[in-house]
Amino acid sequence: MNIQTIPDNFDQQEFNQVAHHPLQSWEWGEVRKKTGIAVVRIGQYDQDVLQNVFTMTLHNIPHTSFQVGYIPRSVLPTEALLHFLKEYGKEHNLLFIKFEPDANKDIVNCKLIENCKLKIENFKNSPHPLFPTWTQILDLKPDEDTLLQNMKSKTRYNIRYAARKGVTVREESDDQGFKVFSDLYFQTTNRQEYRGHNRSYHKTVWEGLKNTHAHILIAYHGDEPLAAYELFLFKGKLYYPYGGSSESNRDLMGSNLLMWEAIKFGKKYNATEFDMWGSLPPTYDRDGKWSGFTRFKEGYGTSFVEFVGSYDLVIQPLLYFGYNVVFKIRNMMI
């Protein structure tokens, strides 16, 4: 098995043929570059045939000469890759490299895992995960009638209610549609007091993915936009990373109809799964924070899926300990 960095003039199509997730795609790496983040692409070869790719972003640690690497939603790393990255990290002044694989804990091939914990020196569970450990996934292979039947009765009622009240949904995967989505998204983040990325970041993501993986769906009542999603469609799988809704006319259940139309959109483009991007675990507190989002997704007949988790490949153990102490203190003060 040969592992090496991939140059910027590499064939993008060949890269995407083995990329596992939209956050591992060639286009996502280009988006991150445009936001000012350095990107390293790594290829894993078997007899000169590219088998896996790993898109790693590099993030500066303020007031130091060190950086942190981040590899989101890749396949599970092999021992050979971890050894390669450990040497790369030493040569390029990385403190640690965070992995958050897109690997289902229940079905992953646990060659490196003991009780689904990766077992290699200085490869440890991260105290600061970025992605949720759980998501919800909807199987899109059944026909529409079966999908409706598998929903919770209240969800099914709300979909039909919205349609009766004149709510309509259409795809607007253009710059005007993105503007409508963006306005609703930031209305929602302000309402929920959620600290996410700014408008410039989201515009860059849209500009980089709009002709490949990103799509905008918007629910309207007349000319008034009620809710909007930015969806990613990648290699037969649909993803729901971003959504927003208006505070007005929430009683029209536009978000319910929008999600149903998103499901139909995925089926139209031959997606077999719909990943809701994140969720509380199935034992979630029904009255807790973010429970509404989890309950909303659950209404569509999804299955809860647990990932293997978040791991840090530690390059500088002593400094890593200090980094986590400072990180913890900083979060306590926010």
Order of alpha helices (4+ residues) and beta strands (2+ residues): beta-alpha-alpha-beta-beta-beta-alpha-beta-beta-beta-beta-beta-alpha-alpha-beta-alpha-alpha-beta-beta-beta-alpha-beta-alpha-beta-beta-alpha
